[in-house]
Amino acid sequence: MGFTDNFGNPEGLLGRLMLVIMDKEHLPMAEWGFTQFDIPEEADILDIGCGGGFNIKRMLSRCSKGKMVGFDISAESVRKAKAVNKGEDRVEIVQGSVEKMPFDADSFDLVTAFETVFFWPDTEENIKEVFRVVKPGGRFVVINNYGDPEIDWEKKVPCMTRYTAEQIKSFMENAGFTDVKIARKENLFCVIGNSSQTGRDNQRMI
């Protein structure tokens, strides 16, 4: 596995180094992202692609009674996220793939995905799996840095497929999310979709 492959699934020594880099580089994006949505006081929250677990820690500080599940495909990420949140009884860290998550339907009030959907196996289909685990009335929040549009990032990072905010919005709507909104700051974007009963009824008819 080359260094760039660790962007999507950190492994071994290179993966541990990548997690350190990502934790530092993603902080400004995370700080901006947290200004774009509210975190319910007693929410059940799932953070997909939780990486080193620092966003879990940040969200816990914003919901004193909520519970967090961090979910990541990388064993290295899971190890570090557990270490970062050690001793916190409101946190569970789970390893697995977004293709089929080990959670019951209607489990979470809020699902977040910071800088991860570009690395999902099939983002449009995987967002349908996210919709399955969001409670009626819950939300799905995607936050990404699109990067310099003049750079061929897919060539630099072969495990990555970039999508625009508009494409993510379309994927969410196709999955059943409603009232999907986009916010931007320079190359950053945040897409928020709501899990309404109307969206669920529409999905059952498809």
N, C-alpha and C positions, 0 to 999 in steps of 0.2 A: 504493500500500500504506500502510495506517494504522499507527500505532505498535503497537497491540495485535496486528496480524498478525505482527509480528516476534517474538512469543513462540514461534511454531512454525517460522518460517523467516526468520531475520534477514537483511536485505538493506540494502545501502547505508549511509549515515550513521546512519540510525535503527537499523539492525541492529547496527552497531558499538557504538552507545550501549547497546542492549539487552544485548549480550554483557557489557559492563562491569557493568551492573546485575545480571545473572543470576549472574555469577561471585561477586559479593559476597553477594547474597541467598541463594544456594544453599549457601554454605559450611557453615552449621550442619547442614543436612540431610545433606550429604555426610559430615561428620565423624561424625554419628550412624550413618549408613548403613554406614560402614566398620567399625563395631563389631558388625555383624550377620552378617558372613560372612568366611570365611578366603580368602586368595589364595594358591594353590599356588605354590611357589618357582619352578617352571619352566613356569608356565602360559602357554598361548596365549590371550590375552584380547581380546575385542571390546567396545568401549564404544559403544553405539548412541546417537545424539544427543549426541555428545561435546562440543558447544558450543565454548567457548574452550580446551578441552584440559587444564584444570587437574586434573580427576579422573584423567586418563591419567598425569600427572606424579605424582600421589599414589599411584596403584596401582603404578607402577614402583618407587617407594621401598619397597614392601612385597614385591616379588618380584625379587630381584637377578638372576635368570637368565631371567625371563619376557619375552615379547614382546607388544606392544600394537598393536591396530589401533583407531584412532578413526574413527567413521563418522558422517557428518552430511549432511543434505539441503542445508544452507546453505553457499554458497560463502564467505560471510564467516566462518562458524564454522570451516570447513576452513582458511582463511587464518590465522586467529588460533591455532588449535590447532597448526598447523605452526610458527608463530613461537614459541609457548610451549614447544614441545618440540624446538626447533631443535638440531641436533647430536647428538640421541639416536638411535643406530643401532638401538635396539630398538623404535622407534615408526614406524608407517606411518599416515598420515591419508588417508582415502578419502571422496570425495563420492558420495552416492547416496541412494536411497529404501529404506526398510525393506520396502517392498512386494516388491521383488526384489533381494536383495543379491548382489553379485558375488563370492561366496565359495563354495568347494566344500562339499558336505555333510560333516558331522563335522569341522569345522575348528578349533573352539575349546573349550577346557576351561571357560572362564567367559565369560558374556556379561552385561554390565551395561547398565541403562537408568535413568539418573538424571533424574527430572523431564522425561520425554519422551513416555511412552506416551499421555498425554492429547492429544497432538498428532498421533498417527499416523493415517493415512487410514482404516484399518479395523483397530483394535487386536486384535480377536479373530482375524482372518485373519492379520494381520502376526505375531502370536506363533507361528503355525504355521511361518512362514518362519524365525523365530528357532530353533525346535526343529530345523529342518533342518540348521542350521550348528553346533549344539552336539554335541560328541563324546559317545558313550556314557560315562556316568559324570560328565559335566560338569553345570554348573548355569547357570540363568538367574536373575538378581537384578533386581527392579524396585523402585526407591525413589522415592517421590512424597510431595508435600505436598498433601493433599486440600483444604486451606484451610478457611476458616470455612464450615460447612455451611449457614449462614443466608444466605450471599451467593450470588447467581445469577452464578457465574463465567462460565458459557457466554455470558451476555448481555454481560458486560464484555469477554470475550475470545472472539469468535465462532469462531476457528479451533480452539477447545479443546472436548473432550468429557471430562468427569470420569467416572471409574469408582471404585467402592469397592475396597478390598483384596479383599473377597470375590468381586467380579466378576473382578478380575485373576486370582485363584486359580482360578476356574472356567474362564477362558480358557486358562490354562496347562494345566489338566487335560484340557481338550478337545483341546489341541494334542498331548498325549502326555506332558507332564511328570508326574512322580510325586512322592509324599511332599512336597507343596507346603505350605509353612509361612508364617504371617503373624506379623510383629512390629509393634508400634505404640509411638509416643511422641507423645502429644498428637495433632496433626493429621497427623503423619508416619506413613507405613507402609512396610514392606519385605516383599516377597513373594518367596520363593525356591522355585524348582522344580528338580527333578533329572531328568536325562536317563538313564533306566534302559533296559535291554534289554527289560524288560516293556512299558514305554510304547511303545517302538519296534515291538515285535511287535504290540501292540494297534492302532497306527496303520496298519500294513500290512493289517490285517484289515478296516479301515473302507472 
